[in-house]
């Protein structure tokens, strides 16, 4: 019985994997962003909140999808970060 149901089980799990993509770890980005924010004179909580918001918004909006030019990536991230800082005020 198990062998008969195994293909159906794999098909079900594969379908679920497509519906729920893996979570993206933003820890490294947030840490790097916070370091840069502190160097630019930002303060603890403000830097953390703005960097976390920037990471989440970049993922949610897919603003960096297909962008290969580093200057363009930086410009887009700066725009997102600015909106996050303005929201935090």
N, CA and C of each residue as an Amber inpcrd file, in Angstrom:
protein
   267
   0.8310000  -1.2010000   0.0000000   0.0000000   0.0000000   0.0000000
   0.8730000   1.2620000   0.0000000   1.9440000   1.2710000   0.7940000
   2.8050000   2.4510000   0.8650000   3.3690000   2.7970000  -0.5100000
   3.8490000   1.8060000  -1.2390000   4.4350000   2.0600000  -2.5530000
   3.4110000   2.5930000  -3.5400000   2.1750000   2.1940000  -3.3940000
   1.1310000   2.6810000  -4.2930000   0.8110000   4.1480000  -4.0150000
   0.9160000   4.5630000  -2.7630000   0.5750000   5.9380000  -2.3900000
   1.7650000   6.8860000  -2.4670000   2.9630000   6.3430000  -2.5410000
   4.1600000   7.1790000  -2.5440000   4.1830000   8.2100000  -3.6780000
   3.8770000   7.8600000  -4.9310000   3.8710000   8.8800000  -5.9910000
   2.8550000   9.9970000  -5.7330000   1.6980000   9.6350000  -5.1930000
   0.6870000  10.6530000  -4.8910000   1.1750000  11.5770000  -3.7770000
   1.8330000  10.9980000  -2.7760000   2.3580000  11.7980000  -1.6740000
   3.4380000  12.7630000  -2.1710000   4.3490000  12.2790000  -3.0120000
   5.3810000  13.1530000  -3.5740000   4.7730000  14.2680000  -4.4200000
   3.7570000  13.9470000  -5.1950000   3.0970000  14.9600000  -6.0220000
   2.4530000  16.0260000  -5.1450000   1.8180000  15.6050000  -4.0560000
   1.1820000  16.5520000  -3.1340000   2.2350000  17.4580000  -2.4920000
   3.3290000  16.8660000  -2.0230000   4.3810000  17.6630000  -1.3870000
   5.0460000  18.6190000  -2.3720000   5.2350000  18.1770000  -3.6020000
   5.8140000  19.0490000  -4.6220000   4.8940000  20.2420000  -4.8920000
   3.5960000  19.9890000  -4.9610000   2.6240000  21.0680000  -5.1570000
   2.6610000  22.0700000  -4.0180000   2.7660000  21.5750000  -2.7880000
   2.8430000  22.4660000  -1.6270000   4.1310000  23.2880000  -1.6470000
   5.2110000  22.6880000  -2.1020000   6.4820000  23.4110000  -2.1750000
   6.3950000  24.5820000  -3.1500000   5.6590000  24.4230000  -4.2340000
   5.4970000  25.5230000  -5.1860000   4.6080000  26.6220000  -4.6250000
   3.6240000  26.2580000  -3.8130000   2.7190000  27.2510000  -3.2420000
   3.3820000  28.0470000  -2.1250000   4.2560000  27.4270000  -1.3820000
   4.9150000  28.0810000  -0.2510000   6.4230000  28.0730000  -0.4770000
   6.9450000  29.0800000  -1.1810000   8.3900000  29.1130000  -1.4410000
   9.1660000  29.2550000  -0.1340000  10.4280000  28.8780000  -0.1230000
  11.2210000  28.9580000   1.1070000  11.3860000  30.4060000   1.5650000
  11.4820000  30.5670000   2.8650000  11.6820000  31.9000000   3.4360000
  13.0710000  32.4070000   3.0580000  13.1720000  33.6850000   2.8710000
  14.4540000  34.3000000   2.5240000  15.0710000  34.8570000   3.8010000
  16.3090000  34.4800000   4.0700000  17.0090000  34.9390000   5.2630000
  17.6050000  36.3230000   4.9910000  17.1530000  37.2980000   5.7430000
  17.6140000  38.6760000   5.5500000  18.6380000  39.1030000   6.5970000
  19.0590000  38.1700000   7.4490000  19.9520000  38.5000000   8.5630000
  21.2280000  39.2000000   8.1020000  21.8700000  38.6480000   7.0800000
  23.1340000  39.2200000   6.6000000  22.9200000  40.6190000   6.0160000
  21.8370000  40.7900000   5.2470000  21.5470000  42.1040000   4.6700000
  21.3000000  43.1230000   5.7740000  20.4650000  42.7550000   6.7570000
  20.1270000  43.6950000   7.8320000  21.3840000  44.0790000   8.6130000
  22.2460000  43.1180000   8.9090000  23.4810000  43.4190000   9.6500000
  24.3720000  44.3800000   8.8650000  24.5230000  44.1340000   7.5800000
  25.3420000  45.0090000   6.7340000  24.7290000  46.4030000   6.6450000
  23.4290000  46.4440000   6.4890000  22.7060000  47.7160000   6.3950000
  22.8530000  48.5130000   7.6890000  22.7140000  47.8290000   8.8320000
  22.8420000  48.5120000  10.1210000  24.2410000  49.1040000  10.2840000
  25.2620000  48.3500000   9.8940000  26.6390000  48.8460000   9.9850000
  26.7890000  50.1290000   9.1820000  26.2730000  50.1170000   7.9720000
  26.3550000  51.3050000   7.1040000  25.5690000  52.4670000   7.7070000
  24.4010000  52.1550000   8.2560000  23.5570000  53.1840000   8.8730000
  24.2780000  53.8260000  10.0610000  24.9110000  53.0060000  10.9110000
  25.6560000  53.5380000  12.0580000  26.8100000  54.4160000  11.5910000
  27.5100000  53.9720000  10.5360000  28.6300000  54.7510000   9.9920000
  28.1650000  56.1040000   9.4710000  26.9150000  56.1610000   8.9950000
  26.3630000  57.4090000   8.4720000  25.7120000  58.2580000   9.5620000
  25.8590000  57.8410000  10.8460000  25.3620000  58.6410000  11.9550000
  23.9930000  58.2490000  12.4700000  23.4460000  57.1480000  11.9970000
  22.1420000  56.6920000  12.4790000  22.2410000  56.0990000  13.8720000
  21.0840000  55.9240000  14.5030000  21.0380000  55.3750000  15.8550000
  20.4160000  53.9860000  15.8440000  20.6930000  53.2120000  16.9010000
  20.3240000  51.8120000  17.0360000  18.9770000  51.3700000  16.5120000
  17.9110000  51.7380000  17.1990000  16.5850000  51.2470000  16.8410000
  16.1480000  51.7620000  15.4760000  16.4450000  53.0120000  15.1920000
  16.0610000  53.5780000  13.8960000  16.7460000  52.8190000  12.7620000
  18.0400000  52.5460000  12.9250000  18.7780000  51.8110000  11.8900000
  18.2140000  50.4060000  11.7270000  17.9960000  49.7260000  12.8500000
  17.4760000  48.3560000  12.7790000  16.1140000  48.3220000  12.0930000
  15.2120000  49.1970000  12.5190000  13.8620000  49.2120000  11.9430000
  13.8870000  49.5490000  10.4550000  14.6890000  50.5410000  10.0760000
  14.7580000  50.9400000   8.6670000  15.3600000  49.8300000   7.8110000
  16.3820000  49.1680000   8.3170000  17.0240000  48.0910000   7.5460000
  16.1080000  46.8840000   7.4180000  15.4240000  46.5390000   8.4740000
  14.4860000  45.4100000   8.4290000  13.3430000  45.7250000   7.4700000
  12.8190000  46.9310000   7.5420000  11.7560000  47.3680000   6.6330000
  12.2370000  47.3200000   5.1860000  13.4520000  47.7840000   4.9430000
  14.0040000  47.7890000   3.5830000  14.0950000  46.3730000   3.0310000
  14.5960000  45.4550000   3.8390000  14.7120000  44.0580000   3.4000000
  13.3410000  43.4680000   3.0910000  12.3870000  43.6710000   3.9940000
  11.0460000  43.1130000   3.8000000  10.3610000  43.7220000   2.5830000
  10.4900000  45.0170000   2.4100000   9.8460000  45.6960000   1.2800000
  10.4840000  45.3000000  -0.0490000  11.8010000  45.1380000  -0.0660000
  12.4840000  44.7230000  -1.2980000  12.0220000  43.3350000  -1.7210000
  11.8300000  42.4510000  -0.7490000  11.3440000  41.1030000  -1.0520000
   9.8860000  41.1570000  -1.4910000   9.0610000  41.8740000  -0.7360000
   7.6310000  41.9260000  -1.0190000   7.3420000  42.5210000  -2.3930000
   8.0330000  43.5970000  -2.7180000   7.7570000  44.3060000  -3.9690000
   8.5160000  43.7230000  -5.1610000   9.4670000  42.8330000  -4.8750000
  10.3130000  42.2520000  -5.9310000  11.0300000  43.3500000  -6.7280000
  11.3930000  44.4120000  -6.0270000  12.0210000  45.5730000  -6.6640000
  13.3810000  45.2560000  -7.2770000  14.0230000  44.1960000  -6.8060000
  15.3570000  43.8730000  -7.3100000  15.3430000  42.7200000  -8.3050000
  14.1630000  42.2290000  -8.6290000  14.0600000  41.0900000  -9.5510000
  14.6350000  41.4600000 -10.9130000  15.5690000  40.6830000 -11.3720000
  16.1560000  40.8880000 -12.6930000  17.1710000  42.0110000 -12.7860000
  17.4430000  42.7110000 -11.6980000  18.4040000  43.8190000 -11.7240000
  19.8090000  43.2470000 -11.5390000  20.6590000  43.4440000 -12.5340000
  22.0300000  42.9350000 -12.4560000  23.0480000  44.0500000 -12.2570000
  22.6850000  45.2690000 -12.5680000  23.5850000  46.4130000 -12.4270000
  23.6410000  46.8390000 -10.9560000  24.8360000  46.8350000 -10.3720000
  24.9940000  47.1700000  -8.9540000  24.5420000  48.5950000  -8.6410000
  24.8020000  49.5300000  -9.5330000  24.3870000  50.9190000  -9.3030000
  22.8630000  51.0140000  -9.2440000  22.1940000  50.3020000 -10.1220000
  20.7290000  50.3090000 -10.1300000  20.1780000  49.6270000  -8.8780000
  20.8110000  48.5210000  -8.4610000  20.3940000  47.8470000  -7.2230000
  20.4950000  48.8180000  -6.0490000  21.6220000  49.5210000  -5.9770000
  21.8280000  50.4760000  -4.8990000  20.8060000  51.5950000  -4.9230000
  20.5120000  52.1040000  -6.1160000  19.5220000  53.1770000  -6.2420000
  18.1560000  52.7070000  -5.7510000  17.7560000  51.5130000  -6.1670000
  16.4470000  50.9890000  -5.7560000  16.3920000  50.7380000  -4.2510000
  17.4650000  50.1760000  -3.7030000  17.4930000  49.9480000  -2.2570000
  17.4590000  51.2630000  -1.4910000  18.1590000  52.2830000  -1.9840000
  18.1250000  53.5910000  -1.3270000  16.7290000  54.1920000  -1.3410000
  16.0070000  54.0380000  -2.4480000  14.6300000  54.5400000  -2.5230000
  13.7410000  53.8310000  -1.5040000  13.8820000  52.5190000  -1.4200000
  13.0820000  51.7510000  -0.4610000  13.4440000  52.1600000   0.9610000
  14.7430000  52.2950000   1.2390000  15.1900000  52.6840000   2.5760000
  14.6490000  54.0580000   2.9530000  14.6570000  54.9890000   2.0140000
  14.1440000  56.3320000   2.2900000  12.6680000  56.2880000   2.6590000
  11.8890000  55.4900000   1.9280000  10.4600000  55.3490000   2.2570000
  10.2840000  54.7420000   3.6470000  11.1230000  53.7690000   3.9840000
  11.0360000  53.1360000   5.3020000  11.3620000  54.1260000   6.4150000
  12.3900000  54.9490000   6.2030000  12.7580000  55.9530000   7.2060000
  11.6270000  56.9610000   7.3730000  11.0290000  57.3950000   6.2710000
   9.9230000  58.3540000   6.3360000   8.7200000  57.7520000   7.0510000
   8.4630000  56.4590000   6.8350000   7.3570000  55.7800000   7.5200000
   7.6030000  55.6940000   9.0130000   8.8780000  55.5840000   9.4090000
   9.2320000  55.4250000  10.8120000   9.1250000  56.7010000  11.6190000
   9.0640000  57.8420000  10.9560000   9.0030000  59.1380000  11.6700000
   7.6830000  59.3580000  12.3520000
